Amino acid sequence: MVGRKVQITAFAETPLEGVDQFLDIAVQRMPDTSQLKAKDVLIEVKSSALGWVDLLMTSGQYQHMPPLPYTPGLEYCGVVLWVGEEIAPSQLNVGDEVLVDGFVSGPRSPGDYQQYGGFATYAVAPIEAILRIPKRLNFDQACNLLGSYETAYHCLITCGQLQAGETVLIHGASGATGLAAVHLAKLLGATVIATGRSDEKLAVVKAQGADYVINSKATNKDEKVRRFRGEVKALTKGKGVDVVYDGVGGAISEESLRCVKFGARFLIVGWAATPFVAKGKGQRGAPNANRLPTNLIMMKGLKVLGCPSVIATQHDPSIRPKRLQDILKWVEEGKIEPYVSHVFPLSNIKEAMKAKWNGKIIGGAAVRPIEAVK
Ligand SMILES: NC(=O)c1ccc[n+]([C@@H]2O[C@H](COP(=O)([O-])OP(=O)(O)OC[C@H]3O[C@@H](n4cnc5c(N)ncnc54)[C@H](OP(=O)(O)O)[C@@H]3O)[C@@H](O)[C@H]2O)c1
């Protein structure tokens, strides 16, 4: 069967320029299995997560740049169409439903499988990348599991050591990784104060478990972010929070430094508000990097922790097995469940990517190459 695949043909100055000018949908023939390796798996993709990184990658501003042209879609699920001769029936069979690990296969992976992203009818992955879909999840939820929850786990648990009874301030809480952080923080027994710029999205964040929500959108032209120190102090009985989870960056980071206890942990997760810290078109260098005031860091005895989940795992792979095991166990136990606000057909890929970039999504989003529902 002839399928379709999204392809990025050049790195743009910005993600939106990439989507407008260097993204197209091409015909995709089913890969010829006689050319595949003995431990390869051919998958018909049912759903692929649409992540922030998929957008950043189009401009080469992400740390990893796949060879061009490439197909985006870091994490995807589907049905097995063919397995290589060295894969035993006890391991995997045609018709099995699988989740492909974006660390091992797909555009962010380091090896031979970078060309096979999830925004395509077909993908090939090595057997080491294949995971079973947790029973409680449908395809759209399953492909939104690992990237978001592994990030939240790495930041809150591995780096932040968040404990039951502590209070965490989560910025970008309506986002994919932010909402996963809300879920994990509640699972750990922490109190969550979540911020965002939209009451509508914050209502969902609250329904998903946040104890308190604060709208941080600027209310006048003189401020970049609404001052929320007083609210956070009131909610914490004047003490301030134990941990800040900052996936937004810019002005909100500085305001956060005034909302913390002495000795708090400040987790640098990302910079959704200031995405252009790195040069476009795959050039290296960060001329507009975020800056934090050292006087506040010093006087509050803060522990500022950079939390890049993929890079940290590449440096120390031993941090991943327990993380994966815990996340998969919590899903099986029904303790966490990815929230997916939007599902797009592949033919609407440009609209989908723009919706993600413009903050229209709550939690995860999925792209379906063929419109099938599990
Ligand atoms: N540390 C890691 O390992 C890791 C892993 C994955 C991603 N990240 C980074 O973490 C950040 C968040 O990723 P994500 O996947 O959660 O992104 P996302 O789903 O797009 O969510 C980002 C959230 O940030 C909020 N935001 C506040 N100001 C914004 C602005 N000016 N523009 C856009 N959004 C703004 C939005 O919430 P409101 O609209 O409610 O304000 C949005 O929901 C990104 O910088 C990403 O690169 C880090």
The ligand as a MOL file (V3000), in Angstrom:
LIG
                    3D

  0  0  0     0  0            999 V3000
M  V30 BEGIN CTAB
M  V30 COUNTS 48 52 0 0 0
M  V30 BEGIN ATOM
M  V30 1 N 14.3530 19.2820 30.2600 0
M  V30 2 C 14.0130 18.4320 29.3330 0
M  V30 3 O 14.5230 17.3340 29.2390 0
M  V30 4 C 12.9270 18.7920 28.3540 0
M  V30 5 C 12.2210 17.7950 27.6610 0
M  V30 6 C 11.1840 18.1700 26.8080 0
M  V30 7 C 10.8920 19.5160 26.6440 0
M  V30 8 N 11.6440 20.4570 27.3070 0 CHG=1
M  V30 9 C 11.3890 21.8900 27.1720 0
M  V30 10 O 10.3780 22.2440 28.0790 0
M  V30 11 C 9.6170 23.3220 27.5570 0
M  V30 12 C 8.1610 22.9430 27.5670 0
M  V30 13 O 7.9920 21.8100 26.7250 0
M  V30 14 P 6.5530 21.2070 26.4920 0
M  V30 15 O 6.7190 20.0430 25.6140 0
M  V30 16 O 5.8510 21.0430 27.7680 0 CHG=-1
M  V30 17 O 5.8960 22.3930 25.6620 0
M  V30 18 P 4.3710 22.7530 25.4630 0
M  V30 19 O 3.5540 21.5180 25.5060 0
M  V30 20 O 4.2790 23.6030 24.2720 0
M  V30 21 O 4.0230 23.6120 26.7550 0
M  V30 22 C 4.6310 24.8220 27.0480 0
M  V30 23 C 3.7090 25.6330 27.9260 0
M  V30 24 O 4.3960 26.8290 28.2840 0
M  V30 25 C 3.4670 27.8420 28.4900 0
M  V30 26 N 3.9600 29.1610 28.0400 0
M  V30 27 C 4.1430 30.2340 28.8280 0
M  V30 28 N 4.5840 31.2660 28.1450 0
M  V30 29 C 4.6580 30.8720 26.8670 0
M  V30 30 C 4.9970 31.5280 25.6790 0
M  V30 31 N 5.3700 32.8170 25.6590 0
M  V30 32 N 4.9440 30.8360 24.5360 0
M  V30 33 C 4.5550 29.5390 24.5160 0
M  V30 34 N 4.2000 28.8510 25.6520 0
M  V30 35 C 4.2580 29.5230 26.8030 0
M  V30 36 C 2.1910 27.4470 27.7490 0
M  V30 37 O 1.1710 27.4040 28.7330 0
M  V30 38 P 0.1050 28.5810 28.8680 0
M  V30 39 O -0.3840 28.8770 27.4880 0
M  V30 40 O -0.9140 27.9500 29.7570 0
M  V30 41 O 0.8220 29.7120 29.4820 0
M  V30 42 C 2.4410 26.0520 27.2110 0
M  V30 43 O 1.3770 25.1540 27.5090 0
M  V30 44 C 10.1800 23.6060 26.1600 0
M  V30 45 O 11.0930 24.6680 26.2430 0
M  V30 46 C 10.9050 22.3190 25.8150 0
M  V30 47 O 11.9730 22.5230 24.9240 0
M  V30 48 C 12.6270 20.1030 28.1580 0
M  V30 END ATOM
M  V30 BEGIN BOND
M  V30 1 1 1 2
M  V30 2 2 2 3
M  V30 3 1 2 4
M  V30 4 1 4 5
M  V30 5 2 4 48
M  V30 6 2 5 6
M  V30 7 1 6 7
M  V30 8 2 7 8
M  V30 9 1 8 9
M  V30 10 1 8 48
M  V30 11 1 9 10
M  V30 12 1 9 46
M  V30 13 1 10 11
M  V30 14 1 11 12
M  V30 15 1 11 44
M  V30 16 1 12 13
M  V30 17 1 13 14
M  V30 18 2 14 15
M  V30 19 1 14 16
M  V30 20 1 14 17
M  V30 21 1 17 18
M  V30 22 2 18 19
M  V30 23 1 18 20
M  V30 24 1 18 21
M  V30 25 1 21 22
M  V30 26 1 22 23
M  V30 27 1 23 24
M  V30 28 1 23 42
M  V30 29 1 24 25
M  V30 30 1 25 26
M  V30 31 1 25 36
M  V30 32 1 26 27
M  V30 33 1 26 35
M  V30 34 2 27 28
M  V30 35 1 28 29
M  V30 36 1 29 30
M  V30 37 2 29 35
M  V30 38 1 30 31
M  V30 39 2 30 32
M  V30 40 1 32 33
M  V30 41 2 33 34
M  V30 42 1 34 35
M  V30 43 1 36 37
M  V30 44 1 36 42
M  V30 45 1 37 38
M  V30 46 2 38 39
M  V30 47 1 38 40
M  V30 48 1 38 41
M  V30 49 1 42 43
M  V30 50 1 44 45
M  V30 51 1 44 46
M  V30 52 1 46 47
M  V30 END BOND
M  V30 END CTAB
M  END
